[in-house]
Amino acid sequence: MLKSEVSRGARPKRSLVGRAEFPSTLEGQIEEICRDLAVQVKRMRQLQEQADELRATLHEWAGADSFARTD
């Protein structure tokens, strides 16, 4: 059997109508995931700001460029 035949047979065909209408339970789960992601992004921003502040303070204390950002 050819590889292309296997990969085509492995995926069931989905109708576009079924993809557009999610059950309310699934919609609720997606909304919860979106909220959780928003919280995580906010926390990551806060941590990045704290890291930047710490880096600046260390740079001032060291008086050198040894703590320059590399990203």
DAHU-V347088 format. One record per residue. N is the residue number from 1. RES is the residue in one letter. SS is DSSP state (A for helix, B for strand, O for the rest). OMEGA is omega as a letter, one per 40 degrees, with the letter a starting at -180 (999 if undefined). NEAR is the number of other C-alpha atoms within 12 Angstrom. Layout:
N_RES_SS_OMEGA_NEAR, N_RES_SS_OMEGA_NEAR
//
This chain:
1_M_O_i_8, 2_L_O_i_8, 3_K_A_i_9, 4_S_A_i_10, 5_E_A_a_10, 6_V_A_a_10, 7_S_A_i_11, 8_R_A_a_12, 9_G_A_a_12, 10_A_A_a_10, 11_R_O_i_10, 12_P_O_i_8, 13_K_O_i_10, 14_R_O_i_9, 15_S_O_i_9, 16_L_A_i_9, 17_V_A_a_8, 18_G_A_a_10, 19_R_A_a_12, 20_A_A_a_10, 21_E_O_i_12, 22_F_O_i_14, 23_P_O_a_12, 24_S_A_i_10, 25_T_A_a_11, 26_L_A_i_13, 27_E_A_i_15, 28_G_A_i_13, 29_Q_A_i_14, 30_I_A_i_15, 31_E_A_i_14, 32_E_A_i_14, 33_I_A_i_14, 34_C_A_i_14, 35_R_A_i_14, 36_D_A_i_14, 37_L_A_i_14, 38_A_A_i_14, 39_V_A_a_14, 40_Q_A_i_14, 41_V_A_i_14, 42_K_A_i_14, 43_R_A_i_14, 44_M_A_i_14, 45_R_A_i_14, 46_Q_A_i_14, 47_L_A_i_14, 48_Q_A_i_16, 49_E_A_i_14, 50_Q_A_i_14, 51_A_A_i_18, 52_D_A_i_19, 53_E_A_i_16, 54_L_A_i_17, 55_R_A_i_22, 56_A_A_i_20, 57_T_A_i_16, 58_L_A_i_18, 59_H_A_i_18, 60_E_A_a_15, 61_W_A_a_13, 62_A_A_a_13, 63_G_O_a_13, 64_A_O_i_13, 65_D_O_a_14, 66_S_O_a_14, 67_F_O_i_20, 68_A_O_i_18, 69_R_O_i_15, 70_T_O_a_8, 71_D_O_999_6
//
